[in-house]
């Protein structure tokens, strides 16, 4: 699977070109993207400014970090329960 080709800032720039009235076929050809990609980007980044996209990326990173921390704590908790439940 290929990595990301465009940053959030570039995606927002492409979406602004589409909103400005550039013909869709020309826009897709110019940037080498498919129509489905453009619509997916519109759903995720439509109406966002660059600063909002950066903030959203930071929140997503923090959210994933917190989810990992919760998973680790739940695993530790389960291990402790298993150890405590055994009769010595």
C-alpha positions as MATLAB code, in Angstrom:
seq = 'XXXXXXXXXXXXXXXXXXXXXXXXXXXXXXXXXXXXXXXXXXXXXXXXXXXXXXXXXXXXXXXXXXXXXXXXXXXXXXXXXXXXXXXX';
ca = [
       0.000    0.000    0.000;
       1.338    3.418   -0.935;
       1.875    6.064    1.679;
       0.109    9.390    1.741;
       0.861   11.460   -1.300;
      -0.634   14.769   -0.211;
      -0.503   16.638    3.087;
      -3.607   18.117    4.648;
      -2.485   21.563    3.524;
      -2.166   20.397   -0.074;
      -5.554   18.675    0.057;
      -7.209   21.847    1.330;
      -5.537   23.776   -1.492;
      -6.898   21.323   -4.063;
     -10.377   21.583   -2.567;
     -10.188   25.379   -2.720;
      -9.312   25.091   -6.432;
     -12.414   22.948   -6.925;
     -14.556   25.485   -5.050;
     -13.118   28.304   -7.160;
     -14.743   26.785  -10.213;
     -11.944   24.863  -11.898;
     -13.443   22.164  -14.141;
     -13.494   18.861  -12.295;
     -11.863   16.831  -15.070;
      -8.988   19.318  -15.338;
      -8.492   19.362  -11.576;
      -8.394   15.579  -11.330;
      -5.956   15.289  -14.238;
      -3.723   18.078  -12.934;
      -3.276   16.485   -9.515;
      -3.478   12.837  -10.581;
      -6.343   11.876   -8.297;
      -9.591   10.019   -8.853;
     -13.061   11.387   -8.481;
     -13.655    9.139   -5.462;
     -10.575   10.535   -3.769;
     -11.800   14.074   -4.305;
     -15.218   13.275   -2.816;
     -13.626   11.501    0.147;
     -11.435   14.553    0.751;
     -14.488   16.826    0.515;
     -16.243   14.744    3.168;
     -13.259   14.872    5.522;
     -11.710   18.287    4.854;
     -14.522   20.261    3.238;
     -14.806   23.737    4.753;
     -11.633   23.440    6.845;
      -8.833   25.952    6.935;
      -5.198   24.912    7.189;
      -4.974   25.793   10.882;
      -8.074   23.715   11.614;
      -6.586   20.749    9.736;
      -3.382   20.979   11.784;
      -5.427   21.100   14.988;
      -7.500   18.117   13.849;
      -4.310   16.114   13.111;
      -2.947   16.974   16.579;
      -6.207   15.866   18.203;
      -6.208   12.599   16.250;
      -2.637   11.882   17.385;
      -3.515   12.629   21.002;
      -6.615   10.461   20.735;
      -4.629    7.493   19.426;
      -2.030    7.962   22.178;
      -4.767    7.975   24.829;
      -6.408    4.880   23.333;
      -3.089    3.023   23.536;
      -2.675    4.122   27.158;
      -6.161    2.871   28.057;
      -5.504   -0.451   26.314;
      -2.253   -0.884   28.255;
      -3.973   -0.088   31.545;
      -6.809   -2.512   30.816;
      -4.298   -5.231   30.036;
      -2.398   -4.548   33.261;
      -5.663   -4.586   35.202;
      -6.671   -7.935   33.692;
      -3.277   -9.450   34.511;
      -3.543   -8.279   38.120;
      -7.054   -9.729   38.423;
      -5.836  -13.059   37.070;
      -2.941  -13.138   39.541;
      -5.152  -12.184   42.504;
      -7.822  -14.752   41.683;
      -5.440  -17.727   41.952;
      -5.366  -19.596   45.253;
      -1.868  -19.845   46.673;
];
